Amino acid sequence: MKKILKALAFLSMTFIMVQAKSIDASIVKIYTVSKVTNYMEPWNSSVQRSSGSGSIISGNRILTNAHVVANETFVEVKKYGDTKRYQARVLEVSHDTDLALLEVKDKDFFKDTEALKFGELPKIQDKVTVYGYPMGGHTISVSTGIVSRIEHNRYAHSGKSFLSIQIDAAINPGNSGGPAISGGKIVGVVMQGITMSQNIGYMVPVDIIQHFLKDVSDGKRDGFPKLGIMTDKIENPTLKAYYKLGEDEGGILVVDIVYNSILKDVLKRDDIITAIDGHKIENDGTVEFRPKQYTHFKYFIDLHQYGDNVTLDVLRNGKKMVLKVKLPATSSSEHATYAKLEYDKMPSYFMLGGYVFSPITQNLLNSSGSPVLSLRAKATKFPTKDEQELVVLLKVLAAEHSRGDYGISMWHIEKVNGKKFKDFKEFYKLVMDSKEKYVVFEDEDGAKVVIDREKALAVEPDILNRYSIKANKSDDLIEEGEI
């Protein structure tokens, strides 16, 4: 019996070692050269080099994080046990969920490798093994941890909230994009850790990865369905009584609906959504996705692709109803706030005689040291049909005609010569098409900045030369045929 047990133990250990060796062969180190944009000087950029991790999956693709290859200008990959770097390119990317797929043109890269398969969402206290190339060395690193939490969290790369897995394995810079393995299969992709903490790391769970892969299988990324509604919890008993909601009933209150929401013709303000696809929403806005495990109610929306049907149980004026919603076949609208995060592009701007204008983005707000609290507060709101982008006078470059305005920075513009505008391109057109001697910019309080158009255009070539600026506007504003 002892011999049999020893033989079984030996075979088990041999299997684990072979399995580990097979996984090692599918782990990739990613080298990225990226462009670092300067939103305070939108004509400038610099170069940054970084590295991350990835894994080989079906279709000769490499799965990694979006932030590993964000703003990339050149990407190389190196597989385990090889010293040669191969050029790669980004095939698909989801910045929202911090996932990306790479491809390598030279198929020799995939020789002697095996595509990793996907497992299921792990359970609390399941053991996972993290593979990657973190700082502190050049060879592959393997660490083991326990799943300690599964719930919605903010993804650092996008600021969006999705299901995530918290683990206690050691995660360091360079680990990003590497797989977390359980039972020989991928159950997550390492994405971020918490600094000043004891081994708290987060993974993109396999459910989110599978959604991403299914979404891009047609060669086009639509992302996760966005409902385009603002909601609030309804826990207070008096508030429940006001909305005729039972004391033991839960739900979320619809407080606003975006003008282009897919639910704009279905829901109304003050509706209470009590269930999604039959899954009850609790008082605190969570849903039970596993027995005794709760997360944000949008979990059951995130399971859907565009084109799916969704059922909402709604309480409207005390009356219960069931609403069936057909999600559009493709994502045709953006329900982000005014200040969006941008990736993989240079900032938009244009200049008139040294007065530099730019749309508000989250990147710009993050770069600016200026408080401008009213502007930052407005940037968190949803756009409207008539105002979809905020525009600021970013800065004023010193010149004789602009004396007295040098100190202006991050000044929000509401009107151009008395006219409002929808977005930055419409703002640009209003300025450039104006035939008035003076171009008058006005903020929400009626304060004005006035530019003498003729003088500004006359000194602009000198200002561009003086400040070593290549062009007076970003490439996205150059019209066809314009040089």
C-alpha positions in Angstrom: 0.0 0.0 0.0 2.8 2.4 0.9 4.5 1.7 -2.5 1.2 2.5 -4.2 0.8 5.7 -2.3 4.3 6.8 -3.0 3.8 6.0 -6.7 0.6 8.0 -6.8 2.3 10.9 -5.0 5.2 10.8 -7.5 2.8 10.8 -10.5 0.8 13.7 -9.0 4.0 15.7 -8.4 5.2 14.8 -11.9 1.9 16.0 -13.4 2.1 19.3 -11.5 5.6 19.9 -12.6 4.7 19.1 -16.3 1.7 21.3 -16.0 3.7 24.2 -14.5 6.3 23.8 -17.3 3.6 24.0 -19.9 2.2 27.1 -18.4 5.7 28.7 -18.2 6.1 28.3 -21.9 2.9 30.3 -22.5 3.9 33.3 -20.4 5.2 36.4 -22.3 7.2 39.5 -21.3 6.0 42.6 -23.1 8.2 45.6 -23.9 6.4 48.8 -24.7 7.6 52.1 -26.0 4.9 54.7 -25.5 4.1 58.3 -26.2 3.5 60.3 -23.0 1.2 63.2 -23.9 1.4 66.6 -22.2 -2.1 68.0 -21.8 -0.9 71.3 -20.5 1.2 71.7 -23.6 -0.8 69.7 -26.0 1.7 70.0 -28.9 4.4 68.3 -26.8 5.0 64.6 -25.9 7.9 62.5 -24.6 8.9 58.8 -24.9 8.6 56.3 -22.1 9.7 52.6 -21.9 8.0 50.0 -19.7 7.4 46.3 -19.5 4.5 44.0 -18.5 3.4 40.5 -18.8 0.9 38.5 -20.9 -0.2 35.0 -21.8 -0.7 33.1 -25.0 -4.3 32.1 -25.7 -6.1 30.6 -28.7 -5.7 32.0 -32.2 -2.0 32.9 -31.7 -3.0 35.8 -29.6 -1.5 37.3 -26.4 -3.7 38.5 -23.6 -2.6 41.4 -21.4 -3.7 44.6 -19.8 -4.7 47.7 -21.8 -2.5 49.9 -19.6 0.6 47.8 -20.5 0.3 48.9 -24.2 -1.6 52.2 -23.8 -0.3 55.0 -26.0 2.1 52.5 -27.6 4.4 53.4 -30.5 6.3 50.2 -30.6 5.7 46.8 -28.9 8.0 43.7 -28.6 7.4 40.4 -26.9 9.6 37.7 -25.6 8.5 34.2 -24.6 9.7 32.1 -21.7 13.0 30.3 -22.4 13.9 32.5 -25.4 16.2 35.5 -25.6 14.8 36.8 -28.9 12.3 39.7 -29.0 9.6 39.7 -31.6 7.7 42.7 -32.8 4.0 42.7 -31.9 1.0 44.9 -32.5 -2.2 45.6 -30.7 -5.0 43.7 -32.2 -7.9 44.7 -29.9 -8.1 46.8 -26.8 -10.7 47.6 -24.1 -9.5 50.5 -22.0 -12.7 50.3 -19.9 -11.9 46.8 -18.6 -8.1 47.2 -18.9 -7.7 44.3 -21.4 -5.8 44.0 -24.7 -5.0 41.4 -27.3 -1.7 41.4 -29.2 -0.6 39.5 -32.3 2.8 38.6 -33.6 3.4 38.5 -37.3 6.3 36.0 -37.1 4.6 32.7 -36.4 7.9 31.2 -35.2 7.2 33.0 -31.9 4.5 30.5 -31.1 6.6 27.4 -31.7 6.7 25.0 -28.8 4.0 27.0 -26.9 0.5 26.0 -25.9 -2.5 28.2 -25.8 -3.8 28.5 -22.2 -7.5 27.8 -21.7 -10.0 29.6 -19.5 -11.5 28.3 -16.3 -14.4 29.5 -14.2 -14.8 32.4 -11.7 -13.0 31.2 -8.6 -14.6 31.1 -5.2 -13.5 32.8 -2.0 -10.4 31.1 -0.5 -9.6 29.4 -3.7 -5.8 29.2 -4.4 -4.5 31.0 -7.5 -1.0 31.2 -9.0 0.2 34.4 -10.6 2.7 34.3 -13.4 4.6 37.3 -14.8 7.8 39.3 -15.0 7.7 41.8 -12.1 10.4 44.2 -11.1 13.4 42.8 -9.3 14.6 40.4 -12.0 14.5 39.4 -15.6 13.2 35.8 -15.4 9.7 34.6 -14.9 8.2 34.9 -11.4 5.5 32.7 -9.9 3.6 33.6 -6.7 0.6 32.0 -5.0 -2.2 33.6 -3.2 -5.8 33.2 -2.0 -8.9 34.8 -3.4 -10.1 37.0 -0.5 -12.9 39.1 -2.2 -15.0 39.2 -5.3 -17.0 42.4 -5.9 -17.2 45.5 -8.1 -14.2 47.8 -7.8 -12.8 50.8 -9.6 -10.3 49.8 -12.3 -7.4 52.3 -12.0 -6.8 52.5 -15.7 -10.2 53.7 -16.7 -11.9 54.8 -13.5 -14.8 52.5 -14.4 -16.3 50.0 -12.1 -16.5 46.3 -12.9 -16.3 42.9 -11.1 -12.8 42.3 -9.8 -11.0 39.6 -7.8 -8.9 40.5 -4.8 -6.0 38.2 -4.0 -3.2 38.3 -1.5 -0.4 37.2 -3.9 2.6 39.5 -4.2 1.9 41.8 -7.2 4.5 44.3 -8.3 5.1 46.6 -11.3 5.7 44.3 -14.3 3.2 41.7 -13.1 0.4 43.6 -15.0 -1.2 41.6 -17.7 0.1 38.2 -16.4 -2.4 35.4 -15.9 -3.7 34.1 -12.6 -4.0 30.3 -12.9 -6.2 27.9 -11.0 -6.5 24.2 -12.0 -4.2 24.9 -14.9 -6.6 27.4 -16.5 -6.8 31.2 -16.6 -9.2 32.6 -14.0 -8.1 36.2 -14.2 -5.5 38.8 -15.5 -3.5 40.7 -12.9 -4.2 44.4 -13.3 -3.3 46.5 -10.2 -2.2 46.4 -6.6 -2.6 48.8 -3.6 0.6 50.6 -2.6 1.3 50.9 1.1 -0.6 47.6 1.7 0.3 44.0 2.6 -0.1 42.0 -0.6 -3.5 43.3 -1.8 -3.8 42.8 -5.5 -6.6 42.8 -8.0 -7.4 40.8 -11.2 -9.8 41.2 -14.1 -12.0 38.1 -13.6 -12.5 35.5 -16.3 -16.1 36.5 -16.8 -15.0 40.0 -17.9 -12.2 38.5 -20.1 -14.7 36.1 -21.8 -17.1 39.0 -22.4 -14.3 41.0 -24.1 -13.2 38.1 -26.3 -16.8 37.4 -27.4 -17.4 41.1 -28.1 -14.3 41.4 -30.4 -14.9 38.1 -32.1 -16.6 39.9 -35.0 -13.6 42.2 -35.4 -15.4 45.2 -33.8 -15.4 46.2 -30.1 -18.7 47.5 -28.7 -17.8 47.2 -25.0 -20.2 46.7 -22.1 -23.8 48.0 -22.4 -24.2 51.4 -20.8 -27.7 52.1 -19.5 -27.1 55.9 -19.4 -29.0 56.5 -16.1 -28.0 58.0 -12.8 -29.3 56.1 -9.8 -29.5 56.4 -6.1 -30.0 53.9 -3.2 -33.3 53.9 -1.5 -32.6 52.6 2.0 -34.3 55.3 4.1 -37.7 54.1 5.4 -39.4 57.5 4.9 -38.1 57.6 1.3 -39.5 54.1 0.7 -42.9 55.1 2.0 -42.9 58.2 -0.2 -42.2 56.1 -3.3 -44.7 53.4 -2.1 -42.0 50.8 -1.8 -42.5 48.0 0.7 -40.3 48.1 3.9 -38.8 44.7 2.9 -38.4 45.6 -0.8 -35.2 46.9 -2.4 -34.4 48.7 -5.5 -32.5 51.7 -7.1 -34.1 55.0 -7.8 -33.7 56.5 -11.3 -32.7 60.2 -10.7 -31.7 61.2 -14.2 -31.6 59.8 -17.7 -29.0 60.8 -20.3 -30.4 62.3 -23.5 -29.2 59.5 -25.7 -29.7 56.6 -23.2 -30.9 53.3 -24.6 -33.5 53.5 -21.8 -34.7 57.0 -22.6 -38.0 55.7 -24.0 -38.4 53.0 -21.4 -37.7 54.5 -18.0 -38.8 57.7 -16.3 -37.4 59.7 -13.6 -38.4 58.5 -10.1 -38.9 54.9 -11.4 -37.5 52.3 -9.0 -35.8 49.3 -10.6 -36.4 46.4 -8.3 -34.9 43.5 -10.3 -32.8 42.8 -13.5 -33.6 39.6 -15.4 -35.4 38.4 -12.3 -32.5 39.1 -9.9 -33.6 41.1 -6.9 -31.9 44.4 -6.2 -31.3 44.9 -2.5 -31.7 48.1 -0.4 -28.0 49.0 -0.9 -28.1 48.7 -4.7 -26.4 45.3 -4.7 -27.5 41.9 -6.2 -26.7 38.4 -5.1 -24.5 36.9 -7.8 -23.7 33.8 -5.6 -25.3 32.5 -2.4 -24.6 35.1 0.3 -22.2 37.1 -2.1 -23.3 40.5 -3.3 -22.0 43.1 -5.7 -23.1 46.2 -7.7 -26.5 45.8 -9.4 -24.9 46.4 -12.8 -23.3 42.9 -12.6 -26.4 41.5 -14.4 -26.1 44.2 -17.0 -22.4 43.5 -17.5 -23.2 39.9 -18.4 -25.0 41.1 -21.6 -23.6 42.0 -25.0 -25.1 44.6 -27.2 -28.0 43.1 -29.1 -29.3 41.1 -26.0 -32.6 41.5 -24.3 -32.9 42.7 -20.7 -35.9 42.5 -18.4 -36.4 45.2 -15.7 -38.9 44.9 -12.9 -40.0 48.5 -12.2 -42.1 50.3 -9.6 -43.7 53.4 -11.1 -46.0 55.6 -9.0 -46.6 52.6 -6.8 -47.5 50.3 -9.7 -45.4 47.2 -10.5 -44.5 46.6 -14.2 -42.1 44.5 -16.2 -40.2 46.2 -19.0 -38.4 44.4 -21.7 -35.5 46.2 -23.2 -33.7 45.3 -26.5 -30.1 46.5 -26.3 -29.0 48.1 -29.6 -27.0 45.8 -31.9 -24.0 48.0 -31.5 -22.7 50.7 -29.2 -23.7 54.0 -30.9 -23.4 56.4 -28.0 -21.1 57.3 -25.1 -22.6 57.8 -21.7 -19.4 59.0 -20.0 -19.3 62.3 -18.1 -18.0 65.5 -19.8 -14.4 64.7 -18.7 -13.6 61.5 -20.5 -10.3 59.7 -20.2 -8.4 59.5 -23.5 -5.9 56.9 -24.7 -3.9 56.3 -27.8 -4.2 59.9 -29.2 -2.7 63.3 -28.9 -4.7 66.0 -27.2 -7.0 68.3 -29.2 -6.1 72.0 -29.2 -5.9 75.1 -31.4 -4.3 78.5 -31.0 -5.3 82.0 -32.0 -2.5 84.5 -31.6 -1.0 82.6 -28.6 -4.4 82.0 -26.9 -4.6 78.2 -26.6 -7.9 76.4 -26.4 -8.7 72.8 -25.6 -11.6 70.5 -24.7 -11.8 69.3 -21.1 -10.8 65.7 -20.6 -10.0 63.8 -17.4 -6.4 63.7 -18.6 -6.3 67.5 -18.6 -7.9 67.8 -15.2 -5.4 65.2 -13.8 -2.5 67.2 -15.3 -3.6 70.6 -14.1 -2.7 72.0 -10.7 -5.5 74.5 -10.9 -8.4 73.9 -8.6 -11.2 75.5 -10.6 -13.7 73.7 -8.4 -16.8 74.8 -10.4 -15.3 73.4 -13.6 -14.2 70.2 -12.0 -17.7 69.7 -10.6 -19.4 70.3 -14.0 -17.0 67.9 -15.6 -18.5 65.1 -13.5 -21.9 65.6 -15.0 -23.5 63.9 -18.0 -23.4 65.8 -21.3 -26.7 67.1 -22.8 -28.0 67.1 -26.3 -26.9 70.7 -26.9 -23.6 70.6 -24.9 -21.5 67.5 -25.3 -18.0 68.9 -24.6 -16.6 71.6 -22.3 -14.0 73.9 -23.7 -11.4 76.0 -21.9 -8.9 78.7 -22.6 -6.0 76.5 -21.5 -3.3 79.2 -21.4 -2.1 82.4 -23.0 1.4 82.6 -24.5 3.1 85.9 -24.0 3.0 88.4 -26.8 2.4 92.2 -27.1 -1.2 92.0 -28.1 -2.1 89.6 -25.2 -0.6 91.6 -22.3 -2.7 91.4 -19.2 -4.1 87.9 -20.1 -0.9 85.9 -19.3 -2.3 84.7 -16.0 -5.5 83.1 -17.5 -5.6 79.3 -17.3 -8.3 76.7 -17.4 -11.0 79.3 -18.1 -14.3 77.8 -19.0 -15.9 79.2 -22.2 -19.7 79.2 -22.6 -20.1 81.4 -25.7 -18.2 82.7 -28.8 -19.5 86.0 -30.0 -22.8 85.4 -28.1 -23.3 81.9 -29.5 -23.2 78.6 -27.7 -21.6 75.4 -29.2 -22.1 71.7 -28.9 -18.4 70.5 -28.8 -14.9 71.5 -29.5 -15.0 71.2 -33.3 -18.1 73.4 -33.4 -16.3 75.9 -31.1 -13.3 75.8 -33.4 -15.6 76.4 -36.5 -17.3 79.4 -34.8 -14.0 81.0 -34.1 -12.4 80.4 -37.5 -15.6 81.3 -39.5 -16.1 84.6 -37.6 -15.9 87.7 -39.8 -16.0 90.1 -36.8 -13.0 92.3 -36.0 -13.1 91.0 -32.4 -13.6 87.4 -31.3 -15.4 87.6 -27.9 -15.2 84.6 -25.5 -17.6 84.6 -22.6 -17.9 82.4 -19.5 -21.0 81.4 -17.5 -20.8 84.6 -15.4 -20.6 86.9 -18.3 -16.8 87.7 -18.0 -15.1 88.2 -21.4 -11.8 87.7 -23.1 -11.5 89.6 -26.4 -9.1 88.9 -29.2 -8.4 91.2 -32.1 -8.6 88.7 -34.9 -6.3 90.5 -37.4 -3.6 91.2 -34.9 -3.7 87.6 -33.5 -3.3 86.1 -37.0 -0.5 88.5 -37.9 1.7 87.5 -34.9 0.9 83.8 -34.8 3.8 82.6 -37.0 6.2 84.5 -34.8 4.6 82.9 -31.6 4.8 79.4 -33.1 8.5 80.0 -33.9 9.3 81.6 -30.5 7.8 78.7 -28.5 9.0 76.0 -31.0 5.4 74.8 -31.7 5.0 72.9 -34.9 1.4 73.7 -35.7 -1.4 76.0 -34.4 -3.8 73.1 -34.1 -4.0 69.4 -33.5 -4.2 67.0 -36.4 -7.9 66.1 -35.8 -8.9 69.7 -36.7 -7.1 69.6 -40.1 -9.6 69.3 -42.9 -9.2 67.2 -45.9 -6.9 68.8 -48.5 -5.5 71.3 -45.9 -1.8 71.4 -45.5 
